[in-house]
Amino acid sequence: IENLLKTPIEDGRKYTLWKILCPYLINVKRTSYNESFSILKEWLEKCNALRKLNFDIDTKIKDNLRNVKHYNPISLKTLKSDNKDLYLLLREKLRF
């Protein structure tokens, strides 16, 4: 996930934010809300440079951070079955 935070992607950004990055930063890494917001905003701005986002960055981050509760990031196995396109994109970009 740390490599993903350094790697902008052109598709699946909402899902990645919701199921992977927010739960990771808040519940695994225990990053503060403000620091998580900054990290996610920087990542989404890099993603936006690859392909324009179709949502407001600040609003989407706030919504996801507010609703993360105690969920953990989605596993690769679950990602592969739930969102195969994103799984394949991440596998290509992150070479896992």
Secondary structure, 3 states (H helix, E strand, C coil): CHHHHCCCCCCCHHHHHHHHHHHHHHHHCCCCHHHHHHHHHHHHHHHHHHCCCCCCHHHHHHHHHHCCCCCCCCCHHHHHHHCHHHHHHHHHHHCC
